[in-house]
């Protein structure tokens, strides 16, 4: 089924208000989640809203808590999320990083004790909209084995890189696994195979069966051993900068008290801003001029499809699994 964007925002807002969230916060949180689905990232929009509210109902998330500054060390600030709503805390910290970057060219806000932040790319796009490069990531509970291991020891620790451009922001939003758990949940629900091997089954054989991968808890790291190495490094840096938890100390039960990093670099502060834009534009034009393997699917830069998906979904309504929408309406 398809749901109009404004109807989705209103439904999310209504549910959050019923959980005691204040009006402006409910509106902002609902808007960020609906925009995620509007731009085609269904796994972290409407599909994840029920999980978001369940964490509130289970008292994992405190709807009244908000991230606050704890200390500052030069260009680095440490903040405490106090297990408030993850997307609201992330919005606060990204805005603060942008504010500091405009003053000092580069800034880092490291956040401890946050809940799940929903779609990571949302905060990279915030930076790009303010003419800043955005670099941000989070750690998670253990979701992947280290390369060569069988039991989950590292997080999939999504990493976002956002670069402003006159052609639209370049947006890399990538989990460390070949497919995020949200994407695998979608394939499992629809009874479809993944397009590529996405992990290992209980016997250790590579498979495209999302259900088998989720049962074994052995997703394929991107780049094989490189993916788990990068995941570990991101985890340790996030915990070191924020003073918060590592994946190891978060544990296996509930994803809470995670550590996150928000870095902003203001391009407007640099004297060669126009030359930077020329380099970016030339690089993107060259990439898009690639000879496509499939003539019906031209090569595009990361994040380019956002605009067309947004326009289509704004016009026709946002695609939502009927059962998921029923669960949301029952909240």
KEKE-3310 file (N, C-alpha, C; in steps of 0.2 Angstrom, whole numbers, plus 5000, padded with zeros to 4 digits):
npx = (5004:5001:5005:5001:5013:5011:5001:5008:5017:5009:5003:5014:5017:5006:5006:5018:5016:5006:5014:5019:5029:5034:5026:5034:5045:5040:5035:5046:5054:5045:5044:5057:5058:5048:5052:5063:5058:5051:5062:5065:5072:5067:5069:5073:5064:5047:5047:5054:5048:5039:5048:5055:5045:5042:5054:5052:5040:5045:5053:5066:5070:5070:5058:5058:5071:5086:5101:5115:5129:5144:5158:5173:5186:5196:5193:5184:5169:5161:5146:5131:5119:5109:5100:5089:5077:5084:5085:5082:5092:5103:5101:5102:5116:5122:5118:5125:5138:5139:5137:5149:5158:5157:5162:5175:5180:5182:5175:5170:5158:5156:5145:5139:5130:5118:5102:5095:5098:5090:5089:5105:5110:5102:5108:5120:5115:5110:5122:5127:5118:5121:5132:5143:5155:5150:5154:5151:5147:5141:5142:5136:5126:5134:5134:5140:5152:5169:5182:5184:5179:5165:5155:5146:5154:5158:5151:5139:5140:5137:5143:5144:5146:5146:5145:5143:5136:5133:5126:5118:5119:5133:5131:5136:5130:5133:5132:5143:5141:5137:5124:5112:5104:5091:5088:5090:5079:5068:5069:5068:5055:5048:5050:5061:5076:5092:5101:5115:5127:5125:5129:5132:5126:5120:5129:5140:5141:5141:5127:5112:5100:5091:5084:5091:5103:5100:5097:5108:5116:5127:5131:5138:5153:5156:5169:5175:5187:5191:5180:5176:5187:5187:5175:5178:5188:5180:5171:5180:5186:5174:5170:5181:5182:5170:5169:5161:5152:5159:5156:5158:5155:5142:5135:5124:5110:5100:5100:5107:5114:5124:5138:5142:5148:5150:5156:5160:5164:5167:5165:5163:5171:5184:5196:5197:5184:5176:5184:5185:5171:5171:5180:5173:5161:5167:5172:5160:5153:5162:5161:5147:5148:5152:5153:5139:5135:5122:5112:5100:5101:5109:5126:5127:5130:5133:5118:5112:5100:5090:5083:5074:5066:5061:5052:5044:5038:5032:5022:5015:5013:5020:5028:5022:5023:5008:5005:5014:5010:4998:5002:5008:4997:4990:4996)
npy = (4994:5012:5027:5043:5056:5067:5061:5050:5057:5063:5052:5046:5056:5057:5045:5047:5058:5052:5044:5053:5062:5079:5092:5099:5091:5078:5081:5084:5072:5063:5068:5067:5053:5049:5056:5048:5037:5043:5046:5034:5025:5013:5004:5010:5019:5020:5006:5003:5010:5005:4997:5008:5014:5004:5002:5014:5011:5000:5006:5007:5018:5035:5047:5060:5064:5072:5075:5082:5094:5089:5090:5099:5099:5107:5106:5096:5091:5082:5074:5068:5057:5051:5041:5046:5049:5043:5048:5062:5066:5064:5073:5085:5084:5084:5096:5104:5101:5106:5120:5123:5120:5130:5141:5137:5130:5116:5103:5092:5082:5071:5058:5049:5036:5035:5031:5020:5028:5029:5032:5034:5043:5054:5064:5066:5073:5084:5091:5093:5101:5113:5117:5109:5096:5081:5068:5054:5041:5026:5015:4998:4985:4968:4961:4954:4941:4942:4942:4926:4920:4913:4917:4932:4947:4959:4976:4981:4994:5008:5019:5036:5047:5063:5074:5091:5097:5105:5097:5090:5082:5071:5056:5044:5030:5018:5002:4990:4977:4967:4968:4977:4974:4978:4978:4965:4960:4965:4957:4945:4945:4947:4935:4934:4930:4937:4949:4946:4935:4936:4932:4919:4903:4891:4881:4887:4890:4901:4911:4917:4918:4927:4924:4913:4919:4928:4920:4913:4923:4928:4938:4944:4953:4968:4969:4958:4953:4966:4973:4969:4973:4987:4990:4987:4997:5009:5007:5007:5020:5028:5025:5030:5044:5048:5044:5034:5018:5003:4991:4979:4981:4985:4974:4959:4960:4972:4985:4998:5014:5017:5023:5037:5047:5064:5073:5088:5098:5114:5119:5132:5140:5139:5146:5142:5139:5139:5133:5120:5116:5115:5104:5094:5093:5090:5078:5070:5071:5065:5052:5049:5048:5035:5020:5010:4994:4989:4996:5002:5006:5018:5023:5031:5043:5040:5043:5050:5046:5049:5061:5059:5048:5054:5063:5055:5047:5057:5062:5050:5043:5035:5019:5006:4991:4982:4975:4981:4994:4992:4988:5000:5009:5003:5007)
npz = (5000:4998:5007:5011:5013:5022:5030:5035:5043:5052:5059:5065:5073:5081:5088:5096:5104:5112:5120:5128:5124:5121:5111:5100:5099:5096:5083:5076:5077:5071:5059:5054:5053:5044:5033:5030:5025:5014:5006:5001:5010:5017:5026:5038:5041:5041:5043:5054:5064:5074:5082:5087:5095:5103:5111:5119:5126:5133:5142:5139:5132:5136:5134:5138:5141:5135:5125:5133:5135:5141:5142:5136:5124:5116:5099:5101:5108:5122:5124:5133:5130:5139:5136:5129:5116:5101:5088:5090:5099:5091:5081:5089:5092:5079:5074:5084:5081:5068:5070:5078:5068:5059:5066:5069:5058:5058:5068:5081:5089:5101:5107:5120:5128:5120:5112:5099:5083:5072:5055:5049:5038:5038:5047:5041:5029:5035:5038:5025:5020:5026:5020:5024:5026:5031:5043:5051:5064:5072:5086:5089:5096:5098:5082:5072:5068:5071:5058:5053:5064:5073:5082:5087:5088:5085:5080:5067:5065:5057:5045:5039:5026:5020:5007:5002:4986:4971:4962:4971:4987:4989:4996:5007:5015:5025:5032:5041:5037:5023:5020:5029:5044:5044:5031:5028:5035:5028:5016:5021:5026:5014:5008:4999:4990:4994:4983:4982:4990:5007:5019:5031:5033:5046:5045:5040:5027:5013:5009:5002:5008:5018:5030:5035:5038:5048:5058:5060:5064:5057:5047:5031:5032:5024:5011:5017:5028:5029:5032:5045:5052:5050:5057:5070:5072:5071:5082:5093:5092:5093:5106:5113:5110:5115:5128:5131:5129:5123:5109:5115:5129:5128:5126:5122:5123:5123:5111:5118:5126:5117:5108:5099:5085:5078:5066:5058:5044:5039:5023:5018:5025:5019:5009:4995:4990:4979:4969:4975:4973:4959:4957:4963:4955:4943:4945:4948:4936:4928:4933:4931:4917:4914:4905:4905:4912:4911:4900:4903:4916:4921:4927:4943:4956:4974:4983:4974:4969:4978:4976:4965:4970:4981:4975:4968:4978:4985:4977:4973:4985:5000:4999:5009:5019:5021:5033:5042:5043:5048:5061:5066:5066:5076:5087)
capx = (5000:5005:5003:5004:5019:5008:4997:5013:5020:5003:5002:5019:5017:5001:5009:5024:5012:5003:5019:5022:5034:5032:5024:5039:5050:5036:5034:5053:5055:5040:5046:5063:5057:5044:5057:5067:5054:5050:5068:5067:5076:5061:5071:5075:5059:5041:5048:5058:5045:5036:5053:5057:5040:5043:5059:5049:5035:5049:5057:5073:5071:5066:5055:5059:5078:5089:5108:5118:5136:5148:5165:5176:5193:5198:5188:5180:5165:5158:5139:5128:5113:5104:5095:5084:5076:5090:5086:5082:5099:5108:5099:5105:5123:5124:5118:5130:5145:5139:5138:5156:5162:5156:5166:5182:5181:5181:5172:5168:5154:5155:5140:5139:5123:5112:5098:5096:5097:5086:5093:5111:5111:5098:5112:5125:5112:5110:5128:5128:5113:5124:5139:5148:5156:5148:5157:5148:5146:5139:5143:5130:5128:5138:5130:5144:5158:5176:5183:5187:5175:5158:5151:5145:5159:5158:5145:5140:5143:5136:5147:5141:5151:5141:5149:5139:5138:5128:5122:5115:5124:5135:5129:5137:5127:5134:5133:5149:5139:5136:5117:5110:5099:5085:5087:5088:5072:5064:5070:5065:5047:5045:5052:5065:5083:5097:5104:5122:5128:5124:5131:5134:5121:5122:5134:5146:5141:5139:5120:5108:5094:5091:5082:5096:5109:5098:5096:5115:5119:5133:5131:5145:5156:5158:5176:5177:5191:5192:5174:5176:5193:5184:5170:5181:5191:5175:5169:5185:5186:5168:5170:5187:5180:5164:5170:5155:5153:5161:5152:5159:5152:5135:5132:5120:5102:5096:5105:5107:5120:5129:5143:5142:5153:5148:5161:5158:5170:5164:5169:5162:5177:5190:5197:5196:5178:5174:5188:5182:5165:5173:5183:5168:5157:5170:5172:5154:5152:5166:5158:5141:5149:5154:5149:5135:5134:5115:5110:5094:5103:5116:5129:5125:5134:5129:5114:5109:5093:5086:5078:5068:5062:5057:5047:5039:5034:5028:5017:5010:5012:5026:5026:5023:5020:5001:5005:5018:5006:4993:5005:5009:4991:4987:5000)
capy = (5000:5018:5031:5050:5059:5071:5056:5047:5062:5064:5046:5045:5062:5056:5040:5049:5062:5048:5042:5058:5067:5086:5093:5101:5085:5073:5084:5083:5065:5060:5071:5064:5046:5049:5058:5043:5032:5047:5046:5027:5021:5010:4999:5014:5024:5016:4999:5003:5015:5001:4996:5014:5015:4998:5004:5019:5007:4995:5010:5008:5025:5040:5052:5067:5065:5075:5075:5088:5094:5087:5093:5101:5098:5110:5106:5091:5091:5076:5074:5063:5056:5050:5037:5049:5047:5043:5053:5069:5067:5064:5079:5090:5084:5086:5104:5107:5100:5111:5127:5124:5120:5137:5145:5134:5126:5108:5101:5085:5081:5063:5057:5043:5034:5036:5025:5019:5035:5028:5033:5038:5047:5060:5069:5068:5077:5090:5094:5095:5107:5119:5118:5106:5089:5077:5062:5052:5034:5024:5008:4994:4979:4964:4959:4951:4938:4944:4938:4919:4918:4911:4921:4939:4950:4966:4979:4983:5001:5012:5025:5041:5052:5067:5080:5095:5098:5108:5092:5087:5080:5064:5053:5037:5028:5011:4997:4986:4971:4968:4970:4979:4969:4981:4976:4958:4959:4966:4952:4939:4946:4946:4929:4934:4930:4943:4948:4943:4932:4941:4930:4912:4899:4888:4876:4891:4891:4907:4910:4923:4917:4932:4921:4909:4923:4931:4914:4911:4929:4928:4942:4944:4959:4971:4968:4952:4954:4973:4976:4968:4978:4994:4990:4987:5003:5014:5006:5009:5027:5031:5025:5034:5051:5050:5042:5029:5011:4999:4986:4973:4982:4986:4967:4956:4960:4977:4991:5005:5017:5017:5029:5040:5053:5068:5077:5093:5102:5119:5121:5139:5143:5138:5151:5140:5135:5138:5127:5114:5114:5113:5097:5089:5093:5087:5071:5067:5071:5059:5046:5048:5047:5028:5016:5006:4987:4989:5003:5005:5008:5022:5024:5037:5044:5039:5048:5054:5043:5052:5066:5056:5044:5058:5066:5049:5045:5063:5062:5044:5040:5031:5012:5003:4985:4983:4973:4985:5000:4990:4988:5007:5012:5000:5010)
capz = (5000:4999:5012:5009:5017:5028:5034:5039:5049:5058:5062:5069:5078:5086:5093:5100:5109:5116:5124:5133:5121:5120:5104:5095:5098:5092:5076:5073:5077:5066:5052:5052:5052:5038:5027:5029:5020:5008:5002:4999:5015:5020:5032:5044:5042:5044:5045:5061:5069:5079:5086:5090:5100:5108:5116:5123:5130:5137:5146:5137:5130:5140:5130:5141:5141:5129:5126:5135:5134:5147:5143:5129:5123:5109:5094:5103:5114:5124:5126:5136:5128:5144:5134:5126:5109:5098:5082:5093:5102:5085:5078:5093:5092:5073:5074:5087:5077:5062:5073:5080:5062:5056:5070:5069:5052:5059:5075:5083:5095:5103:5111:5124:5131:5116:5109:5091:5080:5066:5049:5050:5033:5040:5050:5036:5025:5039:5037:5018:5019:5029:5016:5028:5025:5037:5044:5057:5064:5079:5087:5090:5100:5093:5077:5067:5070:5068:5052:5055:5070:5072:5087:5085:5093:5083:5078:5060:5065:5051:5044:5035:5023:5016:5004:4998:4979:4967:4959:4976:4991:4989:5003:5008:5022:5025:5038:5040:5034:5016:5020:5035:5047:5042:5024:5028:5038:5022:5011:5025:5026:5008:5006:4993:4991:4993:4976:4982:4996:5012:5025:5031:5037:5052:5043:5038:5020:5010:5007:5000:5012:5024:5037:5038:5040:5054:5063:5062:5066:5054:5041:5028:5032:5017:5011:5021:5034:5030:5035:5052:5055:5050:5062:5076:5073:5072:5088:5098:5091:5096:5113:5116:5110:5119:5135:5132:5129:5117:5107:5120:5135:5127:5127:5117:5124:5120:5109:5122:5128:5111:5107:5092:5083:5073:5063:5053:5042:5035:5017:5017:5028:5015:5004:4988:4990:4972:4966:4978:4969:4952:4957:4965:4949:4937:4947:4948:4929:4925:4936:4928:4910:4914:4901:4910:4911:4909:4897:4907:4923:4921:4934:4947:4962:4980:4985:4968:4968:4983:4973:4961:4974:4985:4971:4966:4984:4987:4972:4973:4992:5002:4999:5016:5020:5025:5040:5046:5044:5053:5068:5067:5068:5082:5093)
cpx = (5004:5001:5006:5008:5016:5004:5002:5016:5015:5002:5007:5019:5012:5003:5014:5021:5009:5007:5022:5027:5031:5031:5029:5044:5046:5035:5041:5055:5051:5042:5052:5062:5053:5048:5061:5064:5052:5056:5070:5071:5071:5063:5072:5069:5053:5042:5051:5054:5042:5042:5055:5052:5041:5048:5056:5044:5039:5053:5064:5075:5067:5064:5057:5067:5081:5097:5110:5125:5139:5155:5168:5183:5195:5192:5183:5176:5162:5151:5137:5121:5107:5099:5089:5082:5082:5091:5085:5089:5104:5107:5103:5113:5126:5124:5123:5137:5145:5140:5146:5160:5162:5160:5173:5184:5180:5179:5170:5164:5153:5150:5140:5131:5117:5108:5099:5094:5093:5091:5099:5112:5107:5103:5118:5122:5111:5116:5129:5124:5116:5131:5145:5149:5154:5151:5155:5147:5143:5142:5137:5132:5131:5133:5134:5150:5164:5178:5187:5184:5168:5153:5151:5150:5159:5152:5145:5141:5143:5140:5144:5146:5146:5145:5144:5141:5132:5123:5118:5120:5126:5134:5131:5135:5128:5136:5140:5147:5137:5128:5115:5105:5092:5083:5086:5081:5067:5064:5067:5057:5044:5046:5056:5072:5087:5100:5111:5122:5129:5127:5132:5128:5124:5128:5140:5146:5138:5132:5117:5101:5095:5089:5087:5102:5107:5098:5104:5119:5127:5133:5138:5147:5157:5166:5179:5181:5192:5186:5174:5182:5190:5179:5173:5184:5186:5172:5174:5186:5180:5168:5176:5185:5175:5164:5164:5157:5156:5156:5152:5155:5144:5131:5127:5112:5099:5101:5104:5113:5125:5133:5143:5147:5150:5153:5158:5164:5166:5168:5168:5168:5184:5190:5196:5189:5175:5178:5186:5176:5167:5176:5178:5163:5160:5171:5166:5152:5155:5163:5152:5142:5151:5150:5145:5135:5127:5113:5104:5095:5110:5119:5128:5129:5130:5125:5110:5101:5088:5080:5072:5064:5058:5051:5042:5034:5030:5021:5012:5009:5018:5024:5027:5020:5013:5002:5009:5014:5000:4995:5006:5002:4988:4991:4996)
cpy = (5006:5023:5038:5052:5062:5066:5052:5051:5062:5058:5045:5050:5060:5050:5042:5054:5058:5044:5047:5063:5073:5087:5094:5095:5080:5075:5082:5076:5062:5062:5068:5056:5045:5051:5052:5038:5036:5046:5039:5022:5018:5007:5003:5019:5020:5009:4998:5007:5011:4999:5002:5015:5010:5000:5010:5015:5003:4999:5010:5015:5030:5046:5059:5069:5068:5075:5082:5088:5092:5090:5095:5101:5101:5110:5100:5092:5084:5078:5068:5062:5054:5045:5040:5047:5048:5048:5060:5070:5068:5071:5085:5090:5086:5094:5107:5107:5105:5118:5128:5124:5127:5142:5143:5130:5118:5107:5094:5085:5073:5062:5050:5042:5036:5030:5025:5026:5034:5028:5037:5044:5054:5066:5071:5074:5084:5094:5097:5101:5114:5120:5115:5099:5086:5070:5059:5044:5033:5017:5005:4989:4974:4960:4955:4947:4942:4940:4931:4916:4916:4915:4928:4943:4958:4969:4980:4991:5006:5018:5029:5046:5056:5073:5084:5096:5101:5103:5088:5083:5072:5061:5045:5035:5020:5007:4993:4979:4972:4970:4972:4974:4971:4978:4968:4956:4960:4960:4945:4939:4945:4939:4929:4933:4936:4943:4946:4939:4937:4939:4922:4909:4895:4883:4880:4891:4897:4906:4917:4923:4921:4929:4917:4913:4926:4926:4913:4917:4930:4932:4943:4952:4962:4971:4962:4954:4962:4976:4975:4972:4985:4995:4991:4994:5009:5013:5009:5017:5031:5031:5029:5041:5053:5048:5036:5022:5009:4994:4980:4975:4984:4979:4965:4957:4965:4983:4997:5007:5016:5023:5031:5046:5057:5073:5082:5097:5108:5121:5129:5143:5143:5143:5149:5136:5134:5133:5120:5111:5112:5106:5092:5088:5089:5079:5067:5066:5065:5052:5044:5046:5039:5025:5010:4999:4986:4996:5006:5007:5012:5022:5031:5037:5042:5044:5051:5052:5046:5057:5063:5051:5048:5061:5061:5048:5051:5063:5056:5041:5036:5023:5009:4996:4985:4981:4978:4992:4998:4990:4995:5010:5009:5003:5015)
cpz = (5000:5003:5011:5015:5023:5033:5038:5045:5054:5062:5067:5075:5084:5091:5098:5106:5114:5121:5129:5130:5119:5112:5099:5094:5095:5085:5073:5072:5071:5059:5049:5050:5045:5032:5025:5024:5014:5003:5000:5004:5019:5027:5039:5045:5045:5046:5052:5066:5075:5084:5090:5096:5106:5113:5121:5128:5135:5142:5145:5135:5134:5136:5132:5141:5135:5130:5128:5135:5141:5148:5136:5129:5116:5105:5095:5109:5115:5126:5129:5134:5133:5142:5132:5119:5104:5092:5085:5096:5096:5082:5082:5092:5085:5072:5078:5084:5071:5065:5075:5074:5059:5060:5069:5063:5053:5067:5075:5089:5096:5108:5114:5126:5127:5114:5102:5088:5074:5060:5050:5045:5034:5043:5045:5031:5028:5038:5030:5017:5021:5026:5020:5025:5032:5038:5051:5057:5071:5079:5088:5095:5095:5088:5071:5070:5067:5063:5055:5061:5068:5077:5086:5091:5091:5080:5070:5059:5059:5051:5038:5033:5019:5013:5000:4991:4976:4963:4964:4980:4989:4996:5003:5015:5022:5031:5036:5037:5027:5015:5027:5038:5045:5035:5024:5031:5032:5018:5015:5025:5020:5005:5000:4995:4991:4986:4976:4989:5001:5019:5025:5035:5043:5051:5041:5031:5018:5008:5006:5004:5018:5030:5040:5041:5047:5059:5065:5065:5063:5047:5038:5029:5025:5017:5015:5027:5035:5033:5043:5056:5055:5056:5069:5078:5075:5079:5094:5098:5094:5103:5116:5116:5114:5126:5136:5131:5122:5115:5113:5126:5134:5128:5121:5118:5121:5117:5113:5124:5123:5111:5100:5091:5077:5072:5058:5051:5037:5029:5015:5020:5024:5010:4996:4987:4983:4968:4968:4974:4962:4952:4959:4959:4944:4939:4946:4940:4926:4927:4932:4920:4909:4909:4906:4908:4908:4906:4900:4914:4923:4928:4937:4953:4968:4982:4980:4967:4973:4980:4969:4965:4979:4981:4969:4972:4987:4983:4973:4980:4993:5002:5006:5016:5024:5032:5045:5048:5049:5060:5070:5070:5074:5088:5096)
residu = (UNK:UNK:UNK:UNK:UNK:UNK:UNK:UNK:UNK:UNK:UNK:UNK:UNK:UNK:UNK:UNK:UNK:UNK:UNK:UNK:UNK:UNK:UNK:UNK:UNK:UNK:UNK:UNK:UNK:UNK:UNK:UNK:UNK:UNK:UNK:UNK:UNK:UNK:UNK:UNK:UNK:UNK:UNK:UNK:UNK:UNK:UNK:UNK:UNK:UNK:UNK:UNK:UNK:UNK:UNK:UNK:UNK:UNK:UNK:UNK:UNK:UNK:UNK:UNK:UNK:UNK:UNK:UNK:UNK:UNK:UNK:UNK:UNK:UNK:UNK:UNK:UNK:UNK:UNK:UNK:UNK:UNK:UNK:UNK:UNK:UNK:UNK:UNK:UNK:UNK:UNK:UNK:UNK:UNK:UNK:UNK:UNK:UNK:UNK:UNK:UNK:UNK:UNK:UNK:UNK:UNK:UNK:UNK:UNK:UNK:UNK:UNK:UNK:UNK:UNK:UNK:UNK:UNK:UNK:UNK:UNK:UNK:UNK:UNK:UNK:UNK:UNK:UNK:UNK:UNK:UNK:UNK:UNK:UNK:UNK:UNK:UNK:UNK:UNK:UNK:UNK:UNK:UNK:UNK:UNK:UNK:UNK:UNK:UNK:UNK:UNK:UNK:UNK:UNK:UNK:UNK:UNK:UNK:UNK:UNK:UNK:UNK:UNK:UNK:UNK:UNK:UNK:UNK:UNK:UNK:UNK:UNK:UNK:UNK:UNK:UNK:UNK:UNK:UNK:UNK:UNK:UNK:UNK:UNK:UNK:UNK:UNK:UNK:UNK:UNK:UNK:UNK:UNK:UNK:UNK:UNK:UNK:UNK:UNK:UNK:UNK:UNK:UNK:UNK:UNK:UNK:UNK:UNK:UNK:UNK:UNK:UNK:UNK:UNK:UNK:UNK:UNK:UNK:UNK:UNK:UNK:UNK:UNK:UNK:UNK:UNK:UNK:UNK:UNK:UNK:UNK:UNK:UNK:UNK:UNK:UNK:UNK:UNK:UNK:UNK:UNK:UNK:UNK:UNK:UNK:UNK:UNK:UNK:UNK:UNK:UNK:UNK:UNK:UNK:UNK:UNK:UNK:UNK:UNK:UNK:UNK:UNK:UNK:UNK:UNK:UNK:UNK:UNK:UNK:UNK:UNK:UNK:UNK:UNK:UNK:UNK:UNK:UNK:UNK:UNK:UNK:UNK:UNK:UNK:UNK:UNK:UNK:UNK:UNK:UNK:UNK:UNK:UNK:UNK:UNK:UNK:UNK:UNK:UNK:UNK:UNK:UNK:UNK:UNK:UNK:UNK:UNK:UNK:UNK:UNK:UNK:UNK:UNK:UNK:UNK:UNK:UNK:UNK:UNK:UNK:UNK:UNK:UNK:UNK:UNK:UNK:UNK:UNK:UNK:UNK:UNK)
# end
